[in-house]
Amino acid sequence: VERMARAMVTQFGMSDVGSLAIDDGGFMGPEYSEDLSEKIDGAIKAISDECYLNALNILMTNRACLDKVADELTETETMTGDRLRDIIAEYVEIPAKLAAV
């Protein structure tokens, strides 16, 4: 996640740090001010924290489904995609385009 967040901030300008494109600087690394470094680090941390909280929320919201999948995998060790979709469908509606895969 951190590598992706760093690219989002330093290469694509996807933060409040601003639109900037910083190359990796080669062997010596990138050259920029301490102030900019702190802003970049803060933006990367904010993105990482948001992703972590989003993942945690998804896991907690779907805990019953995850437990059922884990229980079945403990017994059978493998599971087909169709069986996984069957279990998930017991808890949430699966969009038609994903159900056909």
C-alpha positions, 0 to 999 in steps of 0.5 A: 500500500505504501508504494502505491500511496507514494506513487499517488502523491509523488508521481500523480499529484493525488493529494493536497501536497499539490501537482508534482512529479518527482523522479526517484533520483537514481542511486542517491534518491530524490532531492527535495526540501525537508518541508516537502518531504514532511508533506509527502510523508503526511500525505502517504500516511493519510492514504495508508491510514484511510486504506487500512480503515476501509479494509478493516471496515470491510472485514468487520462488516462481512465477518460472518461470511468470512467465518463461513468461508474459513470454516469450510476451507478448514475442512476441505482445504480447497474451494471452487469459485462457484462454491465461494460465490454460493457462500457469498450470495447467502450474505450479499447480492452478487452483481450478475456480471460477477456471478457469471464469471 
